[in-house]
Amino acid sequence: MQEKKYTPYTKHRQDLTLPKNKKNSGHILPGMKPVLELLESDPGKIDHLYLRKGKTGREVSAVLTLCREHGVRHTTVEDDVLARLCGSAGHQGIAVRLREVSYVPFETLLEKAFEAPLPLIIALDQVLDPGNVGTLVRTMYAMGAAGLVVPKHNSAFLGAGASRSAAGSLEKLPIAEVVNLARAMELAGKSGYTVYYADMHGKNALDAEVQAALSFPAVLVLGSEEKGVRQGVQNHCSCALSVPFLREFDSLNVAQAGAVLLSAFFQAHAKQA
């Protein structure tokens, strides 16, 4: 099957896991003045902002206004949470967790993905386990996949845990963060991508006829082990794919299922090339 040509399409563009030890303290920035300066100069570096409950004042109002303007996630917490985040550092009732991954715009990923050895983007729908995401990224990078898409809310924090599992590939694979995954998949479809999603009742991805019908460039959406891909996201997908089981078994985790489905796309692309 011929690969689809990318067609540009213009579109108007919680994780509250807390660090548990001092290894993570380098990714926390405490203090009102440093936080305000970062919000004003480079808010994209902030993954999450934590503010002490009941804290008020002119600076707090400025912080909340900047959070709303730049879409920065923020939560009010008790003082003991800030103490655990910041350790012995003085926090003045406020701290931010810094991003450990640099994101690329989703539109840029769509433009560049078809140039990858395997023109396949994987999107994660509310996958929360950092270790699984890191392991999946490691497999994706090794097999030539184009990049990863994660929702801004309700997704795994791509920090130390994900980085360890990814074994250096987290910093090399392009990753895009989107506010609304369903709209992102709609944009991908309108931009010439075929969007698939994983579902236990889908077509057998290891079947030769199914693989022959796979179209590139493509997006594959993987959902959480418990809930799968949400209906709103499914509505913008063209086909469901499954991993066949020969024994009674509930499910595979996202890293395992993703690796099997990646192999199916890899084989399909190699045969169509």
RALIN-V399272 format. One record per residue. N is the residue number from 1. RES is the residue in three letters. PHI is phi in degrees with one decimal (* if undefined). PSI is psi in radians with two decimals (none if undefined). Layout:
N/RES/PHI/PSI
N/RES/PHI/PSI
This chain:
1/MET/*/2.41
2/GLN/-70.4/2.50
3/GLU/-74.3/2.49
4/LYS/-75.8/2.53
5/LYS/-87.1/2.36
6/TYR/-67.7/2.28
7/THR/-116.0/2.00
8/PRO/-57.4/2.47
9/TYR/-142.5/2.15
10/THR/-83.1/2.33
11/LYS/-139.8/2.33
12/HIS/-60.6/2.09
13/ARG/-63.3/none
14/GLN/*/1.62
15/ASP/-95.7/2.16
16/LEU/-108.9/0.42
17/THR/-63.3/2.22
18/LEU/-100.9/2.59
19/PRO/-58.9/2.48
20/LYS/-108.6/-0.13
21/ASN/-152.3/3.09
22/LYS/-71.6/-0.23
23/LYS/-62.3/-0.46
24/ASN/-92.4/-0.12
25/SER/-63.9/-0.42
26/GLY/-68.1/-0.21
27/HIS/-101.9/0.18
28/ILE/-114.1/2.26
29/LEU/-113.4/1.95
30/PRO/-98.9/2.83
31/GLY/103.3/2.44
32/MET/-63.7/-0.87
33/LYS/-63.2/-0.85
34/PRO/-60.5/-0.66
35/VAL/-67.3/-0.78
36/LEU/-61.5/-0.75
37/GLU/-63.6/-0.69
38/LEU/-69.2/-0.69
39/LEU/-60.8/-0.63
40/GLU/-79.5/-0.61
41/SER/-96.2/-0.68
42/ASP/-153.8/1.18
43/PRO/-63.4/-0.36
44/GLY/-64.2/-0.28
45/LYS/-79.9/-0.18
46/ILE/-92.9/2.17
47/ASP/-86.7/-0.73
48/HIS/-157.8/2.49
49/LEU/-112.8/2.38
50/TYR/-117.7/2.21
51/LEU/-125.4/2.35
52/ARG/-63.6/2.34
53/LYS/-57.7/2.36
54/GLY/84.3/-0.09
55/LYS/-74.3/2.27
56/THR/-134.2/3.09
57/GLY/130.1/3.02
58/ARG/-62.0/-0.74
59/GLU/-67.6/-0.65
60/VAL/-63.9/-0.75
61/SER/-60.1/-0.71
62/ALA/-64.7/-0.70
63/VAL/-62.1/-0.83
64/LEU/-66.6/-0.62
65/THR/-64.1/-0.78
66/LEU/-66.1/-0.65
67/CYS/-60.9/-0.77
68/ARG/-66.5/-0.71
69/GLU/-63.9/-0.65
70/HIS/-105.4/0.07
71/GLY/67.1/0.58
72/VAL/-83.2/2.22
73/ARG/-66.8/2.38
74/HIS/-146.6/2.61
75/THR/-141.4/2.46
76/THR/-89.6/2.36
77/VAL/-136.7/2.88
78/GLU/-75.8/2.84
79/ASP/-63.0/-0.55
80/ASP/-67.8/-0.49
81/VAL/-68.2/-0.77
82/LEU/-64.0/-0.64
83/ALA/-63.6/-0.69
84/ARG/-68.9/-0.64
85/LEU/-65.3/-0.79
86/CYS/-99.9/-0.20
87/GLY/64.3/-2.29
88/SER/-83.1/-0.13
89/ALA/-70.4/2.43
90/GLY/-71.3/2.21
91/HIS/-108.8/-0.28
92/GLN/56.0/0.47
93/GLY/83.0/0.23
94/ILE/-154.1/2.53
95/ALA/-160.1/2.73
96/VAL/-126.7/2.56
97/ARG/-94.8/2.25
98/LEU/-90.1/2.59
99/ARG/-67.9/2.55
100/GLU/-107.8/-0.09
101/VAL/-123.8/2.41
102/SER/-90.6/2.20
103/TYR/-95.2/2.63
104/VAL/-105.8/2.64
105/PRO/-60.7/2.50
106/PHE/-59.5/-0.68
107/GLU/-61.1/-0.64
108/THR/-66.8/-0.71
109/LEU/-61.8/-0.73
110/LEU/-62.6/-0.66
111/GLU/-69.5/-0.61
112/LYS/-97.6/-0.31
113/ALA/-62.0/-0.62
114/PHE/-68.3/-0.19
115/GLU/-87.5/-0.16
116/ALA/-70.8/2.75
117/PRO/-53.6/-0.66
118/LEU/-123.0/1.80
119/PRO/-74.4/1.13
120/LEU/-130.7/2.22
121/ILE/-103.5/2.40
122/ILE/-108.1/2.30
123/ALA/-113.5/2.40
124/LEU/-108.0/2.23
125/ASP/-106.1/1.72
126/GLN/58.5/0.74
127/VAL/-88.8/2.13
128/LEU/-108.2/-0.19
129/ASP/-89.1/1.98
130/PRO/-61.5/-0.63
131/GLY/-64.4/-0.73
132/ASN/-64.4/-0.72
133/VAL/-64.1/-0.77
134/GLY/-61.6/-0.73
135/THR/-64.4/-0.71
136/LEU/-63.9/-0.75
137/VAL/-60.3/-0.70
138/ARG/-59.6/-0.77
139/THR/-67.1/-0.75
140/MET/-58.8/-0.81
141/TYR/-64.8/-0.75
142/ALA/-63.1/-0.59
143/MET/-93.7/0.08
144/GLY/86.4/0.24
145/ALA/-62.8/2.75
146/ALA/-80.9/-0.61
147/GLY/169.2/3.06
148/LEU/-120.8/2.54
149/VAL/-123.2/2.28
150/VAL/-129.3/2.57
151/PRO/-72.9/2.65
152/LYS/-67.8/-0.59
153/HIS/-113.2/2.66
154/ASN/56.3/0.90
155/SER/-141.6/2.87
156/ALA/-65.5/2.50
157/PHE/-76.2/2.09
158/LEU/-85.9/1.21
159/GLY/-110.0/-2.48
160/ALA/-61.1/-0.70
161/GLY/-63.3/-0.80
162/ALA/-66.4/-0.68
163/SER/-63.6/-0.72
164/ARG/-62.2/-0.78
165/SER/-67.4/-0.54
166/ALA/-79.1/-0.27
167/ALA/52.6/0.80
168/GLY/94.0/-0.19
169/SER/-83.6/-0.30
170/LEU/-63.3/-0.56
171/GLU/-84.4/-0.17
172/LYS/-104.2/-0.52
173/LEU/-83.9/2.26
174/PRO/-61.2/2.31
175/ILE/-129.2/2.28
176/ALA/-114.9/2.51
177/GLU/-114.6/2.28
178/VAL/-124.4/2.61
179/VAL/-75.5/-0.72
180/ASN/-128.5/1.88
181/LEU/-66.1/-0.66
182/ALA/-60.7/-0.79
183/ARG/-66.5/-0.61
184/ALA/-63.3/-0.70
185/MET/-69.4/-0.59
186/GLU/-62.4/-0.76
187/LEU/-63.1/-0.72
188/ALA/-60.5/-0.77
189/GLY/-62.2/-0.73
190/LYS/-71.6/-0.29
191/SER/-95.2/0.16
192/GLY/100.7/0.08
193/TYR/-92.1/2.54
194/THR/-93.2/2.21
195/VAL/-105.9/2.11
196/TYR/-112.1/2.81
197/TYR/-140.7/2.68
198/ALA/-86.5/2.32
199/ASP/-156.3/2.43
200/MET/-63.9/-0.31
201/HIS/-101.9/0.20
202/GLY/-81.5/-3.07
203/LYS/-71.1/2.54
204/ASN/-65.2/1.92
205/ALA/-68.2/-0.29
206/LEU/-92.1/-0.07
207/ASP/-71.8/2.36
208/ALA/-61.4/-0.70
209/GLU/-67.8/-0.66
210/VAL/-65.6/-0.77
211/GLN/-63.0/-0.66
212/ALA/-64.5/-0.43
213/ALA/-91.6/-0.11
214/LEU/-64.7/2.43
215/SER/-116.1/2.51
216/PHE/-124.3/2.64
217/PRO/-67.5/2.72
218/ALA/-137.7/2.79
219/VAL/-124.0/2.38
220/LEU/-118.8/2.13
221/VAL/-98.4/2.23
222/LEU/-114.5/2.32
223/GLY/-102.8/3.14
224/SER/-69.6/2.76
225/GLU/-63.7/-0.56
226/GLU/-82.7/-0.80
227/LYS/-108.1/-0.27
228/GLY/69.4/-2.79
229/VAL/-83.4/2.28
230/ARG/-65.4/2.64
231/GLN/-59.2/-0.70
232/GLY/-60.4/-0.57
233/VAL/-78.6/-0.71
234/GLN/-55.9/-0.57
235/ASN/-61.6/-0.34
236/HIS/-107.5/0.29
237/CYS/-109.5/2.63
238/SER/-97.0/-0.33
239/CYS/-161.1/2.51
240/ALA/-100.6/2.41
241/LEU/-121.0/2.55
242/SER/-130.2/2.81
243/VAL/-98.9/2.13
244/PRO/-73.0/2.43
245/PHE/-112.4/2.36
246/LEU/-102.5/-0.05
247/ARG/-131.8/2.77
248/GLU/-66.2/2.13
249/PHE/-160.1/2.50
250/ASP/-67.1/-1.08
251/SER/-170.0/2.92
252/LEU/-101.7/2.74
253/ASN/-74.8/2.97
254/VAL/-64.7/-0.55
255/ALA/-69.2/-0.70
256/GLN/-70.2/-0.85
257/ALA/-63.0/-0.71
258/GLY/-61.9/-0.67
259/ALA/-65.0/-0.72
260/VAL/-65.0/-0.81
261/LEU/-68.1/-0.62
262/LEU/-58.4/-0.74
263/SER/-61.9/-0.68
264/ALA/-63.1/-0.78
265/PHE/-66.8/-0.67
266/PHE/-60.7/-0.81
267/GLN/-65.1/-0.73
268/ALA/-62.3/-0.76
269/HIS/-66.9/-0.69
270/ALA/-63.3/-0.66
271/LYS/-74.0/-0.52
272/GLN/-85.8/-0.28
273/ALA/-67.2/none
